[in-house]
Amino acid sequence: MGRKYFGTDGIRGRANVKITAEVAMKVGQAAGLAFQRGDHRHRVVIGKDTRLSSYMIEYALVAGFTSVGADVLLLGPVPTPAVAMLTRSMRCDLGVMISASHNPFEDNGIKLFGPDGFKLSDEVETRIEALMDGDVAPMLARAPDLGRAKRIDDVQARYIEYAKRTLNRDVTLDGLRIVVDCANGAAYKVAPEALWELGAEVIKIGVDPNGLNINLEVGSTAPEALARKVREMRADVGIALDGDADRLAIVDEKGHVIDGDQVMAVIAESWRDDGRLSKPGIVATVMSNLGLERHLATLGLTLERTAVGDRYVIERMREKGYNVGGEQSGHVIFSDYSTTGDGLVSALQVLAVVHKLGKPVSEVCHRFDPLPQILRNVRFNGGKPLENPSVAKAIADATARLGSRGRLVIRPSGTEPVIRVMGEADDRALVDSLVSDVCEAVAGAA
């Protein structure tokens, strides 16, 4: 059954259109009620990225949470993984991140974390939706029991220390010239500072947020600016984060972009060699390249695939005991350290391998040749185009033509009204033809 508010990564949409102050207040009330557990004074932490609309949403959430008797700790602009970490370390009942991740500034969103620091299950989100659409007036706090709100000042330093502690003490970034692109987003202070404290020479871009420029021609979804800067400064490596810093892209010294699949390959082999993998394999989504799966097989490692969304990766990791997983898009999860994707920690883990091997990033981070993979998005206005008979036939025909030579993945986005059509095989011309056929059918139905 479709849900009204939650998608694959919290609630997300156009600010002041879908994500209004009213909706945010309802989320605060409903989530606050859903996580009442005992008669202690309940606490919620709220972090945000640098979007202009985050102020509106932040104060509306505060109104919602305090109205049901929860105290609120405001963290200001911090990465999503910092919220997840602080929810646990500060013994809070709930964590909230206000962000639309890699989306443009006009959008915003609300991500929720349980007291264990993990994103919520579908069942809990469904319960919150029911409370949002119900009558919560009888459940509001009495006047003496209303919550309080206050700002916490030392959270950025706490997160930097946490990120640095994921490295062995002998790891240093001395001698490395690093360009870091913070997407004018949540990590614009913490990421450059952490890298500098570890000894790197740091060159910063995307660190001047004005509320309107988050992800604007910078960040992990627009790595061209980073690649240019790396070549210009003759840097050893470039690191690009997205708006809430839970994902990354890496650029080598030649200016070539390295995606999450290569990052997972680097970590999987290094951790296997060091005996750090909890199981002989990793977890990734259906979008990860078949080349990664084949490469891992040569190392004696398996690839478990899940639906798209880092929380589904994390659920599988927890269910089957893996400690490395992620997405091609650059969400990488290390469950030894974190309960969600963390762009800065992922970068540090790759840099630790660079430090250990003493080789250029272009050598360290090219572990396999990816199969030709084509991904196209088809926008639609309402309805369910994938249920159209002509679309179903086009998908069946394309699947039959492809056979066992590759993969075809067609799915609706969980964050925007588009159908994503992905195909991969050794034969690029075949993939291009099949993806085009399916996209035409979807466009016709949409």
Residue pairs with C-beta under 8 A, 6 or more apart in sequence:
3 125
3 126
3 129
4 129
4 133
5 11
5 23
5 27
5 129
5 132
6 125
6 126
6 128
6 129
7 414
7 415
8 307
8 308
8 309
8 311
8 312
8 414
8 415
9 101
9 109
9 111
9 119
9 309
9 310
9 311
9 414
9 415
10 97
10 109
10 110
10 111
10 112
10 119
11 19
11 23
11 27
11 109
11 110
12 19
12 100
12 101
12 103
12 107
12 108
12 109
12 110
12 415
13 19
13 107
13 108
13 109
14 106
14 107
15 51
15 52
15 53
15 56
15 57
15 106
15 107
15 108
16 53
16 56
19 53
19 57
19 107
19 108
19 109
19 110
21 56
21 57
21 59
21 60
22 60
23 132
24 56
24 57
24 60
24 61
24 64
24 110
25 60
25 61
25 63
25 64
25 67
26 64
26 132
27 61
27 64
27 110
27 112
27 128
27 132
28 60
28 61
28 62
28 63
28 64
28 65
28 67
28 68
29 64
29 65
29 67
29 68
29 131
29 132
29 136
29 140
30 64
30 128
30 129
30 131
30 132
30 136
31 64
31 65
31 94
31 96
31 112
31 128
32 42
32 44
32 64
32 65
32 67
32 68
32 69
32 70
32 94
33 68
33 131
33 136
33 139
34 124
34 127
34 128
34 131
35 42
35 93
35 94
35 114
35 115
36 42
36 68
36 69
36 93
37 93
41 71
42 69
42 70
42 71
42 93
42 94
42 147
43 70
43 71
43 72
43 73
43 90
43 91
43 92
43 93
44 65
44 70
44 71
44 72
44 73
44 92
44 93
44 94
44 95
44 96
45 72
45 73
45 75
45 83
45 86
45 87
45 90
45 92
45 94
45 95
45 96
45 152
46 58
46 61
46 62
46 72
46 73
46 74
46 75
46 83
46 95
46 96
46 97
46 98
47 75
47 76
47 77
47 78
47 79
47 80
47 82
47 83
47 86
47 95
47 96
47 97
47 98
47 155
47 186
48 54
48 57
48 58
48 75
48 76
48 77
48 78
48 97
48 98
48 99
48 186
49 77
49 97
49 98
49 99
49 100
49 185
49 186
49 214
49 243
49 244
50 77
50 184
50 185
50 186
50 188
50 209
50 211
50 214
50 243
51 98
51 99
51 100
51 105
51 108
51 211
51 214
51 243
52 105
52 211
52 212
53 105
53 108
54 98
54 99
54 108
57 98
57 108
57 110
58 74
58 98
61 72
61 96
61 98
61 110
62 72
62 74
62 149
65 72
65 147
66 72
66 141
66 146
66 147
66 148
66 149
67 140
67 141
67 146
67 147
68 136
68 139
68 140
68 141
68 147
69 141
69 145
69 146
69 147
70 93
70 94
70 147
71 147
71 148
71 149
72 147
72 148
72 149
72 150
73 90
73 92
73 149
73 150
73 151
73 152
74 149
74 150
74 151
74 152
75 82
75 83
75 86
75 151
75 152
75 155
76 151
76 155
77 186
77 188
77 189
77 209
78 86
78 155
78 156
78 159
78 186
78 190
79 159
79 186
79 187
79 190
79 241
79 244
79 245
79 246
79 342
79 343
79 344
80 97
80 99
80 101
80 111
80 186
80 244
80 245
80 246
80 340
80 341
81 159
81 245
81 246
81 338
81 340
81 341
81 342
81 343
81 344
81 345
82 155
82 156
82 158
82 159
82 162
82 190
83 95
83 96
83 97
83 111
83 113
84 95
84 113
84 117
84 118
84 338
84 339
84 340
85 117
85 159
85 162
85 338
85 339
86 92
86 95
86 155
86 158
86 159
87 94
87 95
87 113
87 114
87 115
87 117
88 115
88 116
88 117
88 339
89 158
91 115
92 115
93 115
94 112
94 113
94 114
94 115
95 112
95 113
95 114
95 117
96 110
96 111
96 112
96 113
97 110
97 111
97 113
97 244
98 108
98 109
98 110
99 108
99 109
99 111
99 186
99 243
99 244
100 107
100 108
100 109
100 243
101 109
101 242
101 243
101 244
101 246
101 247
101 415
102 183
102 215
102 219
102 220
102 221
102 242
102 243
102 247
103 109
103 215
103 243
103 415
103 416
104 214
104 215
104 216
105 211
105 212
105 213
105 214
105 215
105 216
111 119
112 119
112 120
112 125
112 128
113 119
113 120
113 339
113 340
114 120
114 124
116 339
117 339
117 340
118 311
118 314
118 318
118 339
118 340
119 310
119 311
119 314
119 339
119 340
120 128
121 315
141 147
156 189
156 190
156 193
159 190
160 190
160 193
160 194
160 197
163 190
163 194
163 342
163 344
163 345
163 348
164 194
164 197
164 198
164 348
166 334
166 337
166 345
166 348
166 349
167 198
167 348
167 349
167 352
168 352
171 198
171 351
171 352
171 355
172 198
172 199
172 355
173 195
173 198
173 199
173 200
173 351
173 355
174 199
174 200
175 199
176 199
176 200
176 201
176 236
176 237
176 351
176 354
177 200
177 201
177 203
177 233
177 234
177 235
177 236
178 195
178 200
178 201
178 202
178 203
178 235
178 236
178 237
178 238
178 239
178 351
179 203
179 204
179 205
179 226
179 229
179 230
179 233
179 235
179 237
179 238
179 239
179 251
180 191
180 192
180 195
180 202
180 203
180 204
180 205
180 238
180 239
180 240
180 241
181 205
181 206
181 218
181 219
181 220
181 223
181 225
181 226
181 229
181 238
181 239
181 240
181 241
182 188
182 191
182 192
182 204
182 205
182 206
182 207
182 218
182 219
182 241
182 245
183 206
183 214
183 215
183 218
183 219
183 220
183 240
183 241
183 242
183 243
183 245
184 206
184 207
184 208
184 209
184 210
184 213
184 214
184 215
184 216
184 218
184 219
184 243
185 206
185 209
185 214
185 215
185 219
185 241
185 242
185 243
185 244
185 245
186 243
186 244
186 245
187 241
187 245
187 343
187 344
188 206
188 207
188 208
188 209
189 207
190 245
190 344
191 239
191 241
191 245
191 343
191 344
192 202
192 204
192 207
194 344
194 348
195 202
195 239
196 202
198 348
203 229
203 233
203 235
205 218
205 225
205 226
205 229
206 218
206 219
206 225
206 240
214 243
215 221
215 222
215 242
215 243
216 222
217 224
217 225
218 225
218 226
218 240
219 240
219 241
219 242
219 243
220 240
220 241
220 242
220 247
220 248
220 249
220 329
220 330
220 343
221 242
221 249
223 238
223 240
223 249
223 251
223 257
226 238
226 239
226 240
226 249
226 251
227 238
227 251
227 255
227 256
227 257
228 255
229 235
229 238
230 237
230 238
230 251
230 252
230 253
230 255
231 254
231 255
234 253
235 253
236 253
236 354
236 360
236 361
237 250
237 251
237 252
237 253
237 351
237 354
237 361
238 250
238 251
238 252
238 255
239 248
239 249
239 250
239 251
239 343
239 347
240 248
240 249
240 250
240 251
241 247
241 248
241 343
241 344
242 248
242 330
242 343
245 342
245 343
245 344
246 310
246 331
246 340
246 341
246 342
246 343
247 260
247 327
247 329
247 330
247 331
247 332
247 341
247 343
248 260
248 263
248 330
248 332
248 343
248 344
248 346
248 347
249 257
249 258
249 259
249 260
249 330
250 257
250 258
250 262
250 263
250 347
250 350
250 361
250 365
251 257
251 258
252 258
252 360
252 361
252 362
252 365
252 366
253 360
253 361
253 362
254 362
256 362
258 361
258 365
258 366
259 328
259 329
259 330
260 288
260 326
260 327
260 328
260 329
260 330
260 331
260 332
261 284
261 288
261 289
261 291
261 292
261 328
261 370
262 365
262 366
262 367
262 368
263 326
263 330
263 332
263 346
263 350
263 365
264 282
264 284
264 288
264 292
264 324
264 325
264 326
264 332
265 292
265 295
265 296
265 367
265 368
266 350
266 353
266 364
266 365
266 367
267 282
267 324
267 332
267 334
267 349
267 350
267 353
268 277
268 281
268 282
268 296
268 299
268 301
268 324
269 299
269 367
270 353
270 356
271 277
271 324
272 280
272 299
272 300
272 301
276 323
276 336
277 301
277 323
277 324
278 321
278 322
278 323
279 320
279 321
279 322
279 323
280 300
280 301
280 302
281 296
281 301
281 302
281 303
281 304
281 322
282 296
282 301
282 302
282 303
282 304
282 322
282 324
282 325
282 326
283 303
283 304
283 305
283 306
283 313
283 316
283 317
283 320
283 322
283 324
283 325
283 326
284 292
284 303
284 304
284 305
284 306
284 313
284 325
284 326
284 327
284 328
285 305
285 306
285 307
285 308
285 309
285 312
285 313
285 327
285 328
286 305
286 306
286 307
286 308
286 407
286 409
286 411
287 308
287 327
287 328
287 329
287 375
287 409
287 422
288 303
288 305
288 327
288 328
289 328
289 370
289 371
289 373
289 424
290 371
290 406
290 407
290 424
291 368
291 369
291 370
291 371
292 303
292 368
292 370
293 303
294 368
295 367
295 368
296 302
296 303
304 316
304 320
304 322
304 325
306 312
306 313
306 315
306 316
308 327
308 411
308 414
309 414
310 326
310 327
310 331
310 333
310 340
310 341
311 340
313 325
313 326
313 327
313 331
313 333
314 325
314 333
314 335
314 339
314 340
316 322
316 325
317 323
317 324
317 325
317 333
317 335
318 335
322 335
323 334
323 335
323 336
324 332
324 333
324 334
324 335
325 332
325 333
325 335
326 332
326 333
326 341
326 346
327 341
330 341
330 343
330 346
331 341
332 341
332 342
332 346
332 349
333 340
333 341
333 342
334 342
334 345
334 346
334 349
337 345
338 345
350 364
350 365
353 364
354 361
354 364
357 363
357 364
371 406
371 424
371 425
371 426
372 424
372 425
372 426
372 427
372 428
372 431
373 422
373 423
373 424
373 431
374 422
374 423
374 424
374 428
374 431
374 432
374 435
375 420
375 421
375 422
375 435
376 420
376 421
376 422
376 435
376 439
377 413
377 418
377 419
377 420
377 421
378 385
378 418
378 419
378 421
378 439
378 442
378 443
378 446
379 417
379 418
379 446
380 417
380 418
380 419
380 442
380 445
380 446
381 417
381 446
382 417
383 445
383 446
385 391
385 419
385 442
385 445
385 446
386 392
386 410
386 412
386 419
386 442
388 441
388 445
390 441
390 444
390 445
391 438
391 441
391 442
391 445
393 441
394 437
394 438
394 440
394 441
394 442
395 408
395 410
395 438
395 441
397 437
398 408
398 423
398 434
398 435
398 437
398 438
399 408
401 430
401 434
402 408
402 423
402 425
402 430
402 434
405 425
405 426
405 427
405 430
406 423
406 424
406 425
406 426
406 427
406 430
406 431
407 422
407 423
407 424
407 425
408 422
408 423
408 434
408 435
408 438
409 420
409 421
409 422
409 423
410 419
410 420
410 421
410 422
410 438
410 442
411 419
411 420
412 418
412 419
412 420
413 419
413 420
419 442
419 446
421 435
421 438
421 439
421 442
422 435
423 431
423 432
423 434
423 435
423 438
424 431
425 431
